[in-house]
Amino acid sequence: MARLTLLAVLVVGCSPPVPVPDAGEPFDAGSYTPVESRPLGLNDVTYLLPLLAPDAGSPFPSPEAMIPRVLFDRVSTTPGDVITDLSRLRIVALRFDLCDRTTTAPCGETADGVIRLVLQPTFNDGSVEDVALHAFYPVPRNEVYAAVDTLRALARMQNVPTGSALRVNTAFGVDAEFTSTLAAFVRRYASGPRILRLTLFGQLTNRAALIWVFRGVEKRAGGFARIEIPDLMEIDQVSLLFSATEFQTMPQADEPKGFARAMSLRSFMDGTPEQKQEALEALVASDNPTLNTAETIQCITCHITTTVLPDRAMVAGVDVTTLTSRYTSTQFDLTPLGDVALRFRTLRALGYLRSTPLVAQRTVNETAHVLEELEARFPPAP
């Protein structure tokens, strides 16, 4: 415990191998020459960080510095159904993308990059609540190449095989150079005034049943507004664990077509073989970033498909690998992370249930999709 505390204090002062400039000192993308030659894998673009002991400290900014209180209140305090404290939030995961994807098309040449932080409230024993806030911040376009170079430096330090499946990071909190570089990267971009979007997905407080709510706010021309859920035009979506193998979601759209049938076990079992096939295709299409984005599908889809798909495929007697809408990769291991037995106890897509790590199929697929575009447009040094 003391070793981790000391390391957390020391790492903040270490010098990163790749310069991460102070805010206000942008890179010139036209003249930037990458220095890192390490290719990137899934674990170099999406980080699931280990849960360090609470007294180990954190090299990251405080949650109050990263998330404006007024936005936190709008998604948590004011509705009052997911009760937690802003000060208890800790970064458990980080994702990088070349743009804030609203369509399935490649990122535009002038689009800013995006960093997404996943924060969960901690307990005294170091485990976390079944609650998460996702905070999004821009990476100015003329800094994207340098940001990618920093990711390559981090990849070199942690040295995870590029073909490996997503897993819990083993360098953070142990390797001082890695920890300080990642912390500097986060400090540069993740500040309250820069935030683009804040979403909440959490289990309702003080309820005997397992019920989760999705909601969020995002920056618009006139300030921050509540996010409308695609296909529903509603601002909240609630999902209840209804039985051992199904959830009830209110409101719910049948998008992609067949999704509603897949959610109801009875409806699925009563369907024709063609209807079952359509429902299974809807599930894998929800996880396919080349077919859908967060702007085209409802909140629940990305969180629930990893849990429901194996059961429905078994009921239908269908091999998942034969589904035509399924996202595939010849380069990366797309196996999701997590204990299958626990998946019906939470809908966590990237984070922890208490101290058990969980990564959904959609998260894995999106990471692989980002990498394909990233490596082609921002190649490493020779």
C-alpha positions as CSV (number, residue, x, y, z in Angstrom):
1,M,0.0,0.0,0.0
2,A,2.8,2.4,1.0
3,R,4.7,1.6,-2.2
4,L,1.7,2.6,-4.4
5,T,1.2,5.8,-2.4
6,L,4.8,6.7,-2.9
7,L,4.7,5.9,-6.6
8,A,1.6,8.0,-7.1
9,V,3.4,11.0,-5.6
10,L,6.6,10.4,-7.7
11,V,5.1,9.8,-11.1
12,V,3.6,13.3,-11.4
13,G,7.1,14.8,-11.5
14,C,8.6,12.4,-14.0
15,S,9.3,13.7,-17.5
16,P,7.4,12.0,-20.3
17,P,9.5,10.7,-23.3
18,V,7.2,12.3,-25.8
19,P,6.5,16.0,-25.2
20,V,2.9,16.8,-24.1
21,P,2.8,20.6,-24.4
22,D,1.0,22.8,-21.9
23,A,-2.5,24.0,-22.9
24,G,-2.1,26.9,-25.3
25,E,0.9,25.5,-27.0
26,P,-0.5,23.6,-30.0
27,F,1.5,21.5,-32.4
28,D,1.7,22.4,-36.0
29,A,0.4,19.2,-37.7
30,G,1.9,20.2,-41.0
31,S,5.5,20.2,-39.6
32,Y,5.1,17.6,-36.9
33,T,7.4,14.6,-37.4
34,P,6.5,11.5,-35.4
35,V,9.3,10.0,-33.3
36,E,7.6,6.7,-32.2
37,S,7.5,3.7,-34.5
38,R,5.5,1.3,-32.3
39,P,2.3,0.0,-34.0
40,L,-0.8,0.2,-31.9
41,G,-3.1,-2.5,-30.6
42,L,-6.5,-2.5,-28.8
43,N,-4.9,-1.8,-25.4
44,D,-3.1,1.2,-26.8
45,V,-6.2,3.2,-27.8
46,T,-8.6,1.9,-25.1
47,Y,-7.3,1.7,-21.5
48,L,-9.0,-0.1,-18.7
49,L,-7.0,1.0,-15.7
50,P,-6.5,-1.1,-12.6
51,L,-8.3,-0.2,-9.4
52,L,-5.6,1.2,-7.1
53,A,-6.2,1.4,-3.4
54,P,-7.9,4.7,-2.4
55,D,-4.9,5.8,-0.3
56,A,-2.6,5.4,-3.3
57,G,-3.6,8.8,-4.5
58,S,-4.2,9.7,-8.2
59,P,-1.9,11.4,-10.7
60,F,-5.0,12.6,-12.6
61,P,-6.8,15.9,-12.0
62,S,-9.5,15.9,-9.4
63,P,-13.0,15.1,-10.6
64,E,-14.1,18.6,-9.8
65,A,-11.4,20.0,-12.2
66,M,-12.6,17.7,-15.0
67,I,-16.4,17.8,-14.6
68,P,-18.3,21.1,-14.0
69,R,-20.5,20.8,-11.0
70,V,-23.5,22.2,-12.9
71,L,-23.3,19.4,-15.4
72,F,-22.9,16.7,-12.8
73,D,-26.0,18.1,-11.0
74,R,-28.0,17.9,-14.2
75,V,-27.4,14.2,-14.8
76,S,-27.2,13.0,-11.2
77,T,-28.1,15.3,-8.3
78,T,-31.2,17.0,-9.7
79,P,-32.9,13.8,-11.0
80,G,-31.9,12.2,-7.7
81,D,-32.3,8.6,-8.8
82,V,-28.6,7.8,-9.0
83,I,-27.2,9.2,-5.8
84,T,-23.4,9.7,-5.6
85,D,-20.8,12.4,-5.0
86,L,-18.7,14.1,-7.7
87,S,-15.7,13.9,-5.3
88,R,-15.9,10.0,-5.2
89,L,-15.4,9.6,-9.0
90,R,-12.2,8.1,-10.2
91,I,-11.0,7.5,-13.8
92,V,-11.2,3.8,-14.5
93,A,-10.9,3.9,-18.3
94,L,-9.9,6.1,-21.2
95,R,-10.6,5.9,-25.0
96,F,-9.2,7.9,-27.9
97,D,-10.8,8.5,-31.3
98,L,-9.9,10.5,-34.3
99,C,-13.2,12.4,-34.2
100,D,-16.6,12.5,-32.4
101,R,-18.3,10.0,-34.7
102,T,-21.8,11.0,-35.8
103,T,-21.8,8.9,-38.9
104,T,-20.2,5.7,-40.1
105,A,-18.0,7.6,-42.6
106,P,-14.3,8.2,-41.9
107,C,-13.4,11.2,-39.8
108,G,-13.3,14.5,-41.7
109,E,-9.9,16.1,-42.5
110,T,-10.6,19.1,-40.2
111,A,-12.4,17.1,-37.3
112,D,-11.0,17.3,-33.8
113,G,-10.0,14.1,-32.0
114,V,-11.8,13.1,-28.9
115,I,-10.8,11.6,-25.5
116,R,-13.5,9.9,-23.5
117,L,-12.9,9.3,-19.8
118,V,-14.9,6.7,-17.9
119,L,-15.3,7.6,-14.2
120,Q,-16.9,5.5,-11.5
121,P,-17.5,6.2,-7.8
122,T,-15.2,4.4,-5.4
123,F,-15.9,2.6,-2.2
124,N,-13.5,2.6,0.8
125,D,-12.2,-0.8,-0.2
126,G,-11.2,0.4,-3.7
127,S,-14.1,-1.3,-5.5
128,V,-16.6,0.8,-7.5
129,E,-20.3,1.3,-7.7
130,D,-22.4,0.1,-10.7
131,V,-22.5,3.7,-11.9
132,A,-20.4,5.4,-14.6
133,L,-20.1,8.9,-16.1
134,H,-18.5,9.3,-19.5
135,A,-16.8,12.7,-20.1
136,F,-15.8,13.7,-23.6
137,Y,-13.1,16.3,-24.4
138,P,-11.7,17.5,-27.8
139,V,-8.2,17.1,-29.1
140,P,-7.6,20.0,-31.5
141,R,-7.0,18.7,-35.0
142,N,-3.5,20.2,-35.2
143,E,-2.5,18.1,-32.1
144,V,-4.0,14.8,-33.2
145,Y,-0.7,13.5,-34.7
146,A,1.2,14.4,-31.6
147,A,-1.5,12.7,-29.5
148,V,-1.2,9.6,-31.6
149,D,2.6,9.7,-31.1
150,T,2.1,9.9,-27.3
151,L,-0.1,6.8,-27.6
152,R,2.7,5.0,-29.4
153,A,5.1,6.0,-26.7
154,L,2.7,4.5,-24.1
155,A,2.4,1.4,-26.2
156,R,6.1,1.0,-26.3
157,M,6.3,1.3,-22.5
158,Q,3.6,-1.2,-21.7
159,N,4.6,-3.5,-24.6
160,V,1.3,-5.4,-24.9
161,P,1.2,-7.6,-28.1
162,T,-0.7,-5.7,-30.7
163,G,-3.0,-8.7,-31.4
164,S,-4.0,-9.1,-27.8
165,A,-7.6,-8.8,-26.7
166,L,-8.6,-5.9,-24.5
167,R,-7.6,-6.4,-20.9
168,V,-6.8,-4.5,-17.7
169,N,-3.7,-2.3,-18.0
170,T,-0.8,-3.6,-16.0
171,A,1.6,-0.6,-16.4
172,F,-0.5,2.1,-14.7
173,G,0.5,2.7,-11.1
174,V,3.5,0.3,-11.5
175,D,5.6,1.9,-14.2
176,A,6.4,5.5,-13.2
177,E,7.2,6.6,-16.8
178,F,4.0,5.2,-18.2
179,T,1.9,6.6,-15.4
180,S,3.3,10.1,-15.6
181,T,3.0,10.2,-19.4
182,L,-0.7,9.1,-19.4
183,A,-1.4,11.5,-16.5
184,A,0.1,14.4,-18.5
185,F,-1.9,13.4,-21.6
186,V,-5.1,13.5,-19.5
187,R,-4.2,16.8,-17.8
188,R,-3.7,18.5,-21.1
189,Y,-7.2,17.8,-22.5
190,A,-9.5,16.9,-19.6
191,S,-10.5,20.1,-17.9
192,G,-14.0,21.3,-17.0
193,P,-14.1,24.3,-19.5
194,R,-13.2,22.0,-22.4
195,I,-15.8,19.3,-21.8
196,L,-18.1,18.5,-24.8
197,R,-20.5,15.9,-23.4
198,L,-21.3,14.2,-20.1
199,T,-23.3,11.0,-19.9
200,L,-24.5,8.9,-17.0
201,F,-25.3,5.2,-17.0
202,G,-26.0,3.8,-13.5
203,Q,-28.0,1.6,-11.3
204,L,-30.8,3.3,-9.5
205,T,-30.0,3.9,-5.8
206,N,-32.0,2.3,-3.0
207,R,-33.9,-0.1,-5.3
208,A,-34.3,-3.8,-4.6
209,A,-34.6,-4.6,-8.3
210,L,-31.7,-4.1,-10.7
211,I,-32.7,-1.0,-12.7
212,W,-30.3,1.2,-14.8
213,V,-30.8,4.6,-16.3
214,F,-29.2,6.3,-19.3
215,R,-29.0,10.1,-19.8
216,G,-26.6,12.8,-20.7
217,V,-26.0,16.4,-21.7
218,E,-23.8,17.8,-24.6
219,K,-22.6,21.2,-25.7
220,R,-24.7,23.0,-28.3
221,A,-24.7,26.5,-29.8
222,G,-26.8,27.9,-26.9
223,G,-25.0,26.0,-24.1
224,F,-25.5,22.4,-22.8
225,A,-28.7,20.6,-23.6
226,R,-30.1,17.1,-22.7
227,I,-29.3,14.4,-25.3
228,E,-32.2,12.9,-27.1
229,I,-32.0,9.2,-27.6
230,P,-32.0,8.2,-31.3
231,D,-35.3,6.8,-32.6
232,L,-37.1,7.7,-29.4
233,M,-36.8,11.5,-29.0
234,E,-36.7,10.8,-25.3
235,I,-34.0,12.1,-22.8
236,D,-34.0,9.1,-20.4
237,Q,-34.0,5.4,-21.0
238,V,-34.4,2.9,-18.2
239,S,-33.7,-0.8,-18.3
240,L,-34.8,-3.4,-15.7
241,L,-33.4,-7.0,-15.2
242,F,-36.7,-8.9,-15.8
243,S,-35.5,-12.5,-15.6
244,A,-32.4,-14.5,-15.6
245,T,-31.9,-13.9,-19.4
246,E,-33.9,-10.8,-20.3
247,F,-34.3,-7.1,-19.6
248,Q,-37.3,-4.8,-20.0
249,T,-36.4,-1.3,-21.4
250,M,-38.6,1.8,-21.4
251,P,-38.9,3.4,-23.8
252,Q,-37.5,1.1,-26.5
253,A,-37.4,1.3,-30.3
254,D,-37.3,-1.6,-32.7
255,E,-34.0,-0.4,-34.2
256,P,-32.2,-2.0,-35.8
257,K,-35.2,-3.9,-37.0
258,G,-35.6,-7.1,-34.9
259,F,-34.0,-5.6,-31.8
260,A,-37.2,-5.5,-29.8
261,R,-37.9,-9.2,-30.5
262,A,-34.3,-10.1,-29.3
263,M,-35.0,-8.3,-26.0
264,S,-38.1,-10.4,-25.2
265,L,-37.2,-14.0,-24.6
266,R,-40.8,-15.2,-25.2
267,S,-41.2,-13.1,-28.3
268,F,-37.9,-14.5,-29.6
269,M,-38.8,-18.1,-28.8
270,D,-42.2,-17.7,-30.6
271,G,-40.6,-16.2,-33.7
272,T,-40.2,-17.9,-37.0
273,P,-36.6,-19.0,-38.0
274,E,-36.5,-15.9,-40.3
275,Q,-37.6,-13.6,-37.4
276,K,-35.0,-15.1,-35.1
277,Q,-32.4,-14.6,-37.7
278,E,-33.5,-10.9,-38.1
279,A,-33.3,-10.4,-34.4
280,L,-29.8,-11.9,-34.2
281,E,-28.7,-9.7,-37.1
282,A,-30.0,-6.7,-35.2
283,L,-27.9,-7.5,-32.2
284,V,-24.6,-7.8,-34.1
285,A,-25.5,-4.8,-36.3
286,S,-25.8,-2.7,-33.1
287,D,-22.2,-3.7,-32.2
288,N,-20.9,-3.0,-35.7
289,P,-19.3,0.5,-35.9
290,T,-19.4,0.4,-39.7
291,L,-23.2,0.1,-39.6
292,N,-24.2,2.2,-36.6
293,T,-23.0,5.0,-34.3
294,A,-24.2,6.5,-31.0
295,E,-26.2,8.9,-33.2
296,T,-28.1,6.1,-34.9
297,I,-29.0,3.6,-32.2
298,Q,-30.5,3.9,-28.8
299,C,-28.4,3.8,-25.6
300,I,-29.3,0.3,-24.4
301,T,-28.0,-1.5,-27.5
302,C,-24.3,-1.1,-27.0
303,H,-24.6,-2.2,-23.4
304,I,-26.9,-5.2,-23.7
305,T,-25.9,-7.1,-26.8
306,T,-22.9,-8.7,-25.3
307,T,-25.1,-10.2,-22.6
308,V,-28.1,-11.2,-24.7
309,L,-26.6,-12.5,-27.9
310,P,-25.1,-15.8,-26.7
311,D,-28.3,-16.8,-25.1
312,R,-30.5,-15.9,-28.1
313,A,-28.1,-17.6,-30.5
314,M,-28.2,-20.8,-28.5
315,V,-32.0,-20.7,-28.4
316,A,-32.1,-20.3,-32.2
317,G,-29.4,-22.8,-32.8
318,V,-27.4,-20.2,-34.9
319,D,-23.7,-19.9,-35.1
320,V,-22.9,-16.2,-34.3
321,T,-20.0,-16.2,-36.7
322,T,-22.4,-16.8,-39.6
323,L,-24.3,-13.6,-39.1
324,T,-23.7,-11.2,-42.0
325,S,-23.9,-7.9,-39.9
326,R,-21.2,-9.0,-37.5
327,Y,-18.1,-6.9,-37.3
328,T,-14.9,-8.9,-37.8
329,S,-11.1,-8.2,-37.9
330,T,-8.3,-10.4,-39.2
331,Q,-5.8,-8.3,-37.2
332,F,-7.2,-8.0,-33.7
333,D,-8.7,-10.4,-31.1
334,L,-12.2,-9.1,-30.6
335,T,-13.0,-11.2,-27.6
336,P,-14.9,-9.1,-25.0
337,L,-13.6,-9.1,-21.4
338,G,-15.6,-10.2,-18.4
339,D,-17.2,-13.1,-16.4
340,V,-20.1,-14.3,-18.4
341,A,-21.9,-15.3,-15.2
342,L,-21.9,-11.6,-14.0
343,R,-23.1,-10.0,-17.2
344,F,-26.8,-10.4,-16.3
345,R,-26.0,-8.5,-13.1
346,T,-24.9,-5.3,-14.9
347,L,-24.9,-3.7,-18.3
348,R,-21.4,-2.2,-17.8
349,A,-19.7,-1.7,-21.2
350,L,-16.3,-0.4,-20.1
351,G,-15.4,-0.4,-16.4
352,Y,-16.0,-2.5,-13.3
353,L,-18.8,-4.2,-11.4
354,R,-17.3,-3.8,-7.9
355,S,-13.8,-5.0,-8.7
356,T,-14.6,-7.3,-11.7
357,P,-13.6,-5.8,-15.1
358,L,-16.1,-5.8,-18.0
359,V,-15.7,-4.7,-21.6
360,A,-18.6,-5.0,-24.0
361,Q,-18.3,-6.2,-27.6
362,R,-19.2,-2.8,-29.0
363,T,-16.3,-1.2,-27.1
364,V,-13.9,-3.8,-28.5
365,N,-15.3,-3.4,-32.1
366,E,-15.1,0.4,-31.9
367,T,-11.5,0.3,-30.8
368,A,-10.5,-2.0,-33.7
369,H,-12.3,0.3,-36.1
370,V,-10.5,3.3,-34.8
371,L,-7.2,1.6,-35.2
372,E,-7.7,0.7,-38.8
373,E,-8.3,4.4,-39.7
374,L,-5.7,5.7,-37.3
375,E,-2.8,3.6,-38.6
376,A,-3.6,4.5,-42.2
377,R,-3.9,8.3,-41.6
378,F,-1.3,8.9,-38.9
379,P,1.4,6.3,-39.6
380,P,4.3,5.8,-37.2
381,A,7.9,6.9,-37.6
382,P,9.9,4.7,-40.0
